[in-house]
């Protein structure tokens, strides 16, 4: 955290395509999701909640997000947590 802001970066932003990039001036937030072939390669946020450990596992395990791509881009934290619960039991 810096100057009252929370920043989190997981993975690489040079491998893949920018699947989502959002700036919300009202919330003072930024979110960028990078994917390659429907696999997460990086996620970066300022004042956006997501679980870095879960995202890191999605990257390391090369989880195919094709069936959930739209849902993941709309709600990355909720979708990733659900996927984790169903996949890693």
C-alpha positions as CSV (number, residue, x, y, z in Angstrom):
1,X,0.0,0.0,0.0
2,X,1.2,3.5,-0.7
3,X,-0.4,6.9,0.1
4,X,-3.5,5.1,1.3
5,X,-3.9,3.1,-1.9
6,X,-3.6,-0.6,-2.3
7,X,-1.8,-2.0,-5.3
8,X,-1.4,-5.7,-6.2
9,X,0.3,-7.2,-9.2
10,X,0.5,-11.0,-10.0
11,X,2.0,-12.5,-13.1
12,X,3.2,-10.9,-16.3
13,X,1.7,-8.2,-18.4
14,X,3.9,-8.9,-21.4
15,X,2.6,-12.4,-22.1
16,X,-0.7,-12.3,-23.8
17,X,-3.4,-9.8,-24.6
18,X,-5.1,-7.3,-22.4
19,X,-8.5,-8.9,-21.9
20,X,-9.7,-6.1,-19.6
21,X,-8.5,-2.7,-18.6
22,X,-10.8,-0.6,-16.4
23,X,-10.2,2.8,-14.7
24,X,-12.8,4.1,-12.3
25,X,-12.0,7.6,-11.3
26,X,-14.9,7.7,-8.7
27,X,-13.4,4.7,-6.8
28,X,-9.8,5.7,-7.6
29,X,-9.3,2.2,-9.0
30,X,-7.6,0.4,-11.8
31,X,-7.8,-3.2,-13.0
32,X,-5.9,-4.9,-15.8
33,X,-6.3,-8.6,-16.7
34,X,-3.9,-10.2,-19.2
35,X,-4.8,-13.5,-20.8
36,X,-3.3,-15.8,-23.5
37,X,-5.4,-18.5,-25.1
38,X,-8.0,-18.2,-22.4
39,X,-5.5,-18.6,-19.6
40,X,-4.7,-15.9,-17.1
41,X,-1.1,-14.6,-17.4
42,X,-1.4,-11.5,-15.2
43,X,-3.7,-9.4,-13.1
44,X,-2.9,-5.9,-11.7
45,X,-5.0,-3.7,-9.6
46,X,-5.1,-0.5,-7.5
47,X,-7.9,-0.4,-5.0
48,X,-9.5,-3.5,-6.4
49,X,-10.0,-6.6,-4.3
50,X,-8.8,-10.0,-5.6
51,X,-6.9,-12.8,-4.0
52,X,-3.3,-12.8,-5.2
53,X,-2.7,-16.4,-4.1
54,X,-5.7,-17.7,-6.0
55,X,-4.8,-15.7,-9.1
56,X,-1.2,-17.1,-8.9
57,X,-2.6,-20.6,-8.8
58,X,-4.7,-19.9,-11.8
59,X,-1.6,-18.8,-13.6
60,X,0.7,-21.6,-12.4
61,X,-1.9,-24.4,-13.1
62,X,-2.8,-22.9,-16.5
63,X,-6.5,-23.2,-15.7
64,X,-8.6,-22.9,-18.8
65,X,-10.9,-20.0,-18.3
66,X,-12.7,-20.3,-21.6
67,X,-16.0,-21.5,-20.2
68,X,-15.9,-18.8,-17.5
69,X,-14.2,-16.0,-19.4
70,X,-17.0,-13.5,-19.4
71,X,-17.9,-14.2,-15.8
72,X,-14.2,-14.0,-14.7
73,X,-13.7,-10.7,-16.5
74,X,-16.9,-9.3,-14.8
75,X,-16.1,-10.6,-11.3
76,X,-12.5,-11.9,-11.1
77,X,-12.4,-12.4,-7.3
78,X,-15.8,-14.2,-7.0
79,X,-15.2,-16.4,-10.1
80,X,-11.7,-17.3,-9.1
81,X,-12.7,-18.3,-5.5
82,X,-15.6,-20.4,-6.9
83,X,-13.3,-22.1,-9.4
84,X,-10.7,-22.7,-6.7
85,X,-13.3,-24.3,-4.3
86,X,-14.6,-26.6,-7.1
87,X,-11.2,-27.5,-8.6
88,X,-8.8,-27.9,-5.6
89,X,-10.7,-30.0,-3.2
